[in-house]
Amino acid sequence: MAVLNGSVRAANRDGLTFDVHELGPPGGDPVLLLHGFPQRGESWHAVATRLAERGYRTLAPDQRGYSPRARPTGRDAYRLGEMVDDALAVVDQLVDPAARVHIVGHDWGAAVAWRLAARHGERLRTLSAVSVPPPAAYLRSLLTTRQGLASWYVYAFQLPWLPERLLAANGGPFSRRFVAALRRTGQSKAAAQRDAAGLADRAALTAAINWYRGMFSGPIGDPDPPVRVPTLFVWSDGDTALTRQSTELVRRYVAGPFRYAELRGVSHWIPDEAPDRLAELVLEHVTDHSS
């Protein structure tokens, strides 16, 4: 099946404008692709291409802080509920109101996808979460497993201005220190340079780090109900950010059909490093639950 040329659409919410990368036939079943830190919607291009070739219409927004026209200030603006409402605004404006979407999220995008599926499951056909477990499972693993040590950077990012100073570019297209940090986690050189260059603007870098600051901002709120939509969870054994112990809690937060898939020899950066394997898993999942 021929793939239509990609385009960038716009979606709006509360005065913010999000850039949304669209690929695939307009009449295809919609798939919402949510990126994580420190990436943008373009990080899904390899996976989106494979989904589009199979007839799906993919929508990959540059999320809050990453879209230049959707970059509010202050950590309170980056609480998880805001990103969930942003994703719903993209769906409301760019998808047929009668359609339910497949949602795929990686890293922070997975956290958004988990909460959206738990609280707005009627909007979805399936959930595919990559690397990151449900928010409650992650927070519990921080306190009860070695995940707390693996997530040292989460605590470091709570500091004001210092993380930005350490990671910011100095007159070039990207920070060599930032690239080196990403490379140590398994990111390829080209992808690390792409992602670091995307945050060369100090305001963009602060906004991206504010996702971490926002997780401890304000009251926690009511716990999420169990996810009831068909769920695929993908984790890779080369992930230095998310431990196996954090994945072992996932199943208890899903009340619907559930599949776990583990990729051997792959780093945290699954959409970049293993797009064929990830796309095939997602395609199997959405096909099994397409009705």
C-alpha positions as CSV (number, residue, x, y, z in Angstrom):
1,M,0.0,0.0,0.0
2,A,1.4,3.4,-0.9
3,V,2.1,5.8,1.9
4,L,1.0,9.4,1.5
5,N,3.6,12.1,2.0
6,G,3.8,13.2,5.6
7,S,2.5,16.6,6.8
8,V,2.5,18.7,9.9
9,R,-0.9,19.6,11.3
10,A,-1.8,21.9,14.2
11,A,-4.0,21.2,17.3
12,N,-4.9,23.8,19.9
13,R,-5.7,23.8,23.5
14,D,-6.0,26.7,26.0
15,G,-4.0,29.1,23.8
16,L,-1.3,26.5,23.0
17,T,-0.6,25.2,19.5
18,F,0.8,21.7,19.0
19,D,2.7,20.6,15.9
20,V,1.4,17.1,14.9
21,H,3.3,14.9,12.4
22,E,0.8,13.0,10.3
23,L,1.6,10.0,8.1
24,G,-0.5,7.4,6.3
25,P,-3.8,7.4,4.4
26,P,-6.5,9.8,5.7
27,G,-9.1,7.0,6.1
28,G,-6.8,4.7,8.0
29,D,-7.5,3.7,11.6
30,P,-5.9,6.4,13.7
31,V,-2.8,5.7,15.8
32,L,-1.6,8.4,18.3
33,L,2.2,8.2,18.9
34,L,3.5,10.0,22.1
35,H,7.2,10.6,22.5
36,G,9.2,10.9,25.6
37,F,12.2,12.9,26.9
38,P,14.2,14.4,25.2
39,Q,12.5,13.7,21.9
40,R,9.8,15.0,19.5
41,G,7.2,13.4,17.3
42,E,9.8,12.9,14.6
43,S,11.4,10.2,16.8
44,W,8.4,8.0,15.7
45,H,9.1,8.4,12.0
46,A,10.5,4.9,11.4
47,V,7.7,3.2,13.3
48,A,5.0,5.5,11.8
49,T,6.3,4.7,8.3
50,R,5.8,1.0,8.9
51,L,2.3,1.5,10.4
52,A,1.4,3.8,7.5
53,E,2.5,1.1,5.0
54,R,-0.1,-1.2,6.6
55,G,-2.9,1.4,6.1
56,Y,-2.9,3.2,9.5
57,R,-3.0,6.9,9.9
58,T,-0.4,8.0,12.5
59,L,-0.4,11.2,14.5
60,A,2.7,12.1,16.4
61,P,2.5,15.4,18.3
62,D,5.4,17.4,19.6
63,Q,4.1,17.5,23.1
64,R,3.9,20.3,25.6
65,G,7.1,22.1,25.9
66,Y,8.5,20.6,22.7
67,S,6.2,22.4,20.4
68,P,7.5,26.0,20.2
69,R,3.9,27.4,20.4
70,A,3.0,25.2,23.3
71,R,5.6,26.1,25.9
72,P,4.1,27.4,29.1
73,T,6.4,28.3,32.0
74,G,6.5,26.9,35.5
75,R,6.5,23.3,36.7
76,D,2.8,23.3,37.5
77,A,2.0,23.5,33.8
78,Y,3.8,20.2,33.3
79,R,1.7,17.9,35.5
80,L,0.7,14.7,33.9
81,G,-2.9,15.6,33.7
82,E,-2.1,18.5,31.4
83,M,-0.4,16.3,28.9
84,V,-3.3,13.9,29.0
85,D,-5.7,16.7,28.1
86,D,-3.3,17.8,25.4
87,A,-3.4,14.4,23.8
88,L,-7.2,14.4,24.0
89,A,-7.3,17.8,22.3
90,V,-5.2,16.3,19.4
91,V,-7.7,13.5,19.1
92,D,-10.7,15.7,19.3
93,Q,-9.5,18.0,16.6
94,L,-7.8,15.7,14.1
95,V,-9.7,12.5,14.4
96,D,-13.3,11.7,13.4
97,P,-15.4,12.1,16.6
98,A,-16.9,8.6,16.1
99,A,-13.5,6.9,15.9
100,R,-11.6,5.4,18.8
101,V,-7.8,5.5,18.5
102,H,-4.9,3.2,19.1
103,I,-2.4,4.9,21.4
104,V,1.3,4.1,21.6
105,G,3.6,5.9,24.0
106,H,7.3,5.7,24.8
107,D,9.1,6.9,27.9
108,W,7.1,9.9,29.2
109,G,4.7,9.4,26.3
110,A,4.0,6.0,27.9
111,A,3.1,7.6,31.2
112,V,0.7,9.9,29.4
113,A,-0.8,6.9,27.5
114,W,-1.2,4.9,30.7
115,R,-3.2,7.6,32.4
116,L,-5.3,8.4,29.4
117,A,-6.2,4.7,29.0
118,A,-7.0,4.4,32.7
119,R,-9.2,7.5,32.9
120,H,-10.5,7.8,29.3
121,G,-10.6,4.2,28.1
122,E,-13.8,4.8,26.1
123,R,-11.7,6.9,23.7
124,L,-9.3,4.1,22.8
125,R,-9.2,0.8,21.0
126,T,-5.8,-0.3,22.3
127,L,-2.9,0.8,24.4
128,S,0.8,0.0,23.6
129,A,3.1,1.3,26.3
130,V,6.9,1.2,25.6
131,S,9.5,1.1,28.3
132,V,7.7,2.9,31.1
133,P,5.1,1.2,33.5
134,P,1.9,2.9,34.8
135,P,2.6,5.9,37.0
136,A,1.6,4.2,40.2
137,A,3.8,1.2,39.4
138,Y,6.7,3.4,38.6
139,L,6.4,5.4,41.9
140,R,6.0,2.3,43.9
141,S,9.1,0.8,42.3
142,L,11.1,4.0,43.2
143,L,10.5,3.2,46.9
144,T,10.7,-0.6,46.9
145,T,13.3,-1.7,44.3
146,R,16.6,-0.6,42.8
147,Q,14.6,1.6,40.4
148,G,15.2,4.4,42.9
149,L,18.9,4.2,42.1
150,A,18.4,3.9,38.3
151,S,16.2,7.0,38.5
152,W,18.8,9.3,40.1
153,Y,18.4,11.8,37.3
154,V,14.7,12.3,38.2
155,Y,15.9,13.7,41.6
156,A,18.7,15.7,40.0
157,F,16.2,17.3,37.6
158,Q,14.3,18.7,40.6
159,L,17.0,21.3,41.2
160,P,16.5,24.8,39.7
161,W,18.6,26.0,36.8
162,L,21.6,23.6,37.5
163,P,20.4,20.8,35.1
164,E,19.9,23.3,32.3
165,R,23.4,24.8,32.9
166,L,25.0,21.3,32.7
167,L,23.1,20.2,29.6
168,A,22.8,23.4,27.6
169,A,24.6,24.0,24.3
170,N,27.4,26.4,24.2
171,G,27.2,28.2,20.9
172,G,26.8,25.1,18.8
173,P,23.8,23.1,17.5
174,F,23.9,20.8,20.5
175,S,25.6,20.2,23.8
176,R,28.4,17.6,23.6
177,R,27.7,16.8,27.3
178,F,24.1,16.1,26.5
179,V,25.0,14.0,23.5
180,A,27.5,12.0,25.6
181,A,24.9,11.4,28.3
182,L,22.4,10.1,25.8
183,R,25.1,7.9,24.2
184,R,25.8,6.3,27.5
185,T,22.2,5.1,27.7
186,G,22.5,3.4,24.3
187,Q,21.3,6.1,22.0
188,S,23.0,6.2,18.6
189,K,25.2,9.2,17.8
190,A,22.9,10.5,15.1
191,A,19.8,10.2,17.2
192,A,21.6,11.7,20.3
193,Q,22.7,14.7,18.2
194,R,19.2,15.1,16.8
195,D,17.6,15.1,20.2
196,A,20.1,17.4,21.9
197,A,19.9,19.9,19.0
198,G,16.1,19.9,19.5
199,L,16.7,21.3,23.0
200,A,19.5,23.7,22.2
201,D,17.1,26.6,23.0
202,R,17.2,27.1,26.7
203,A,13.5,27.6,27.0
204,A,12.9,24.3,25.3
205,L,15.4,22.5,27.6
206,T,13.7,23.9,30.7
207,A,10.3,22.9,29.4
208,A,11.5,19.3,28.8
209,I,13.0,19.1,32.3
210,N,9.8,20.5,33.8
211,W,8.1,17.2,32.9
212,Y,10.2,15.7,35.7
213,R,9.6,18.7,38.0
214,G,5.9,18.5,37.4
215,M,5.6,15.0,38.6
216,F,6.2,16.2,42.2
217,S,4.2,19.4,41.8
218,G,0.9,19.7,43.7
219,P,-1.3,17.0,45.2
220,I,-1.1,13.5,43.7
221,G,-4.8,13.2,43.3
222,D,-7.0,10.1,43.0
223,P,-5.3,6.9,42.0
224,D,-5.9,5.7,38.4
225,P,-8.4,2.9,38.0
226,P,-7.2,-0.3,36.3
227,V,-6.7,-0.1,32.5
228,R,-9.4,-2.1,30.8
229,V,-8.5,-1.6,27.1
230,P,-6.4,-4.3,25.5
231,T,-2.8,-3.5,26.5
232,L,0.6,-4.3,25.2
233,F,3.7,-3.5,27.3
234,V,7.1,-3.6,25.7
235,W,10.4,-3.5,27.7
236,S,14.0,-4.0,26.6
237,D,16.6,-5.7,28.7
238,G,19.3,-3.1,27.8
239,D,17.3,-0.3,29.4
240,T,19.4,1.7,31.9
241,A,16.5,3.9,33.0
242,L,13.8,1.4,33.7
243,T,14.6,-1.8,35.7
244,R,13.1,-5.2,35.3
245,Q,11.6,-4.9,38.8
246,S,9.5,-1.9,37.7
247,T,8.1,-4.0,34.9
248,E,7.0,-6.8,37.2
249,L,4.4,-4.6,38.8
250,V,2.7,-3.7,35.5
251,R,0.2,-6.6,35.3
252,R,-1.6,-5.7,38.5
253,Y,-2.7,-2.3,36.9
254,V,-4.4,-3.9,33.9
255,A,-7.8,-5.4,34.1
256,G,-8.3,-6.1,30.4
257,P,-6.4,-8.3,27.9
258,F,-2.7,-8.0,28.5
259,R,0.5,-8.9,26.6
260,Y,4.1,-8.4,27.7
261,A,6.9,-8.4,25.2
262,E,10.6,-8.2,26.0
263,L,13.2,-7.1,23.5
264,R,16.7,-8.6,24.1
265,G,19.8,-6.6,23.5
266,V,18.0,-3.4,22.9
267,S,18.5,-0.1,24.8
268,H,15.9,2.2,26.2
269,W,15.5,3.9,22.8
270,I,13.3,1.2,21.3
271,P,11.5,3.3,18.6
272,D,14.8,4.4,17.2
273,E,16.8,1.3,17.7
274,A,14.3,-1.5,16.9
275,P,11.5,0.1,14.8
276,D,10.8,-3.1,12.8
277,R,10.4,-5.2,15.9
278,L,8.3,-2.6,17.7
279,A,6.1,-1.9,14.7
280,E,5.4,-5.6,14.3
281,L,4.4,-6.0,17.9
282,V,2.1,-3.0,17.7
283,L,0.6,-4.2,14.4
284,E,-0.1,-7.7,15.9
285,H,-1.7,-6.0,18.9
286,V,-4.0,-3.6,17.1
287,T,-4.9,-6.3,14.6
288,D,-5.9,-8.7,17.3
289,H,-8.1,-6.0,18.9
290,S,-9.4,-4.1,15.8
291,S,-13.1,-4.8,16.3
